[in-house]
Amino acid sequence: MTQIIKYQLNESDMPRQWYNIVADMPNKPAPALHPGTGQPAGPQDFAPLFPMNLIEQEVSTQRWIDIPEPVLAIYAQWRPSPLYRARRFEQALGTPAKIYFKYEGVSPSGSHKTNTAVAQAYYNKLAGTKRITTETGAGQWGSALSYACNIFGIPLKVYMVKVSFEQKPYRKNMMQIYGAEVVPSPTNATNAGRAILAQDPNSMGSLGIAISEAVEDAAPREDTKYTLGSVLNHVLLHQTIIGLEAQKQFKMAGDYPDVVIGCCGGGSNFAGIASPFLADKFAGKQVRLVGVEPTACPTLTKGHFHYDFGDAVCTTPLMPMYTLGHDFAPAGIHAGGLRYHGMAPIISQLKKDNLIEAYAYNQIECFQDAITFARAEGIIPAPESSHAIRHVVVEAQRAKEEGKERVILFNLSGHGHFDMSAYDKYLAGAIEDVPLPQSSLDASWEKIKGLPKVA
Ligand SMILES: *Cc1c(COP(=O)(O)O)cnc(C)c1O
């Protein structure tokens, strides 16, 4: 053996507990608020949407939470996921930095989302849920949940953001293969969808709108629950297996990261890789955590830390988070999974407390770096993940300028095999960086200014 390229744990080394960062946060996220009363929302307020076992995880402050055996058994299909040392990428960049990446594209649906999809389907099955609704942006969450619901025999209806439904027909097919029903959102079948279409008949949808539709479908029905692929505490919890494995793999490598990087849509894959390293940071270790978002939807870098609705038509509890305003409509960039107006309350609080950093990049520079990465490492990244890669390149170049070795870890949250139409456009020079005028940010902020401030 010459140089080691991948650090692969055995199945028996898989972490058997998730890490709940809330237990160790110096300031806990503020509670969600009931949209009617403005009072802290209790478990009962979430009960129409989620089974009680997941609500318990949502509000838990217990540091370690056991991963159920049936979930571990399904995880074993693709976990532990490999940690790679990206030696050819380092060479291509001519950097003294050591670049490692955790590859979540090995999951059956091709992204990290499968980690929480399996857990959520399992807990719903246990609670007797007969039907599930959800939204999907780029289609990654919808396909992960379709895979998981199929395993547990739960019928699933997916509201898919229309721009992605049209850009990514094969994601739709993937969900159908796993047995789910998929509709383009906004639809005419819900009040939320009809309200949006009345304003804009050509609406290409947004995650916020699709969430409204899936929630409206589930809330009044006894037999139906709703699931979310990001943002909520229990979703971030399920993703921590990524960082926990990475820590074990870094031990194998005899190394430790100076900086841990992940792209941020709702914040779950970033939280998944970053949280266990943040625990080290809380214990005094030097490590930087960096979330990366698109300039077209700059929630952490240009949003406000404020209470806001999680959906577009104001039906969810108010969440304490960085937000661009619930009716902010991001440009139709190709990283569909990063087009969400808010950020997970956990990630938002960590940013507010300066425990993490955030940067935003344009999509063209992200595609460029994704292609450099693909040519070096062979893996074609999801456009979402390419945002993390963009910042890896920035860190690697800085290391070069400073002549310093620097250990970089990033989460390659998914592969881009279903994003070929985006790459096709990029290769044809037909992708644009859409400017985001301050006036548009101001307009959506105006609409939420009157909502409660986070104390
Ligand atoms: C959904 C998705 C994201 C963004 O969601 P987070 O909750 O922020 O992780 C990032 N990468 C991929 C591949 C995705 O599918």
The ligand as a MOL file (V3000), in Angstrom:
LIG
                    3D

  0  0  0     0  0            999 V3000
M  V30 BEGIN CTAB
M  V30 COUNTS 15 15 0 0 0
M  V30 BEGIN ATOM
M  V30 1 C -31.3280 18.6240 0.7640 0
M  V30 2 C -29.8950 18.6430 0.4650 0
M  V30 3 C -29.0570 19.6130 1.0350 0
M  V30 4 C -29.5660 20.7370 1.8970 0
M  V30 5 O -30.2710 20.3750 3.0380 0
M  V30 6 P -29.6660 20.4650 4.4980 0
M  V30 7 O -30.7740 20.1430 5.3880 0
M  V30 8 O -29.1290 21.8400 4.6880 0
M  V30 9 O -28.5950 19.4380 4.5440 0
M  V30 10 C -27.7130 19.5470 0.7780 0
M  V30 11 N -27.1940 18.5960 -0.0240 0
M  V30 12 C -27.9640 17.6590 -0.6010 0
M  V30 13 C -27.3310 16.6540 -1.5010 0
M  V30 14 C -29.3320 17.6520 -0.3690 0
M  V30 15 O -30.0850 16.7130 -0.9180 0
M  V30 END ATOM
M  V30 BEGIN BOND
M  V30 1 1 1 2
M  V30 2 1 2 3
M  V30 3 2 2 14
M  V30 4 1 3 4
M  V30 5 2 3 10
M  V30 6 1 4 5
M  V30 7 1 5 6
M  V30 8 2 6 7
M  V30 9 1 6 8
M  V30 10 1 6 9
M  V30 11 1 10 11
M  V30 12 2 11 12
M  V30 13 1 12 13
M  V30 14 1 12 14
M  V30 15 1 14 15
M  V30 END BOND
M  V30 END CTAB
M  END
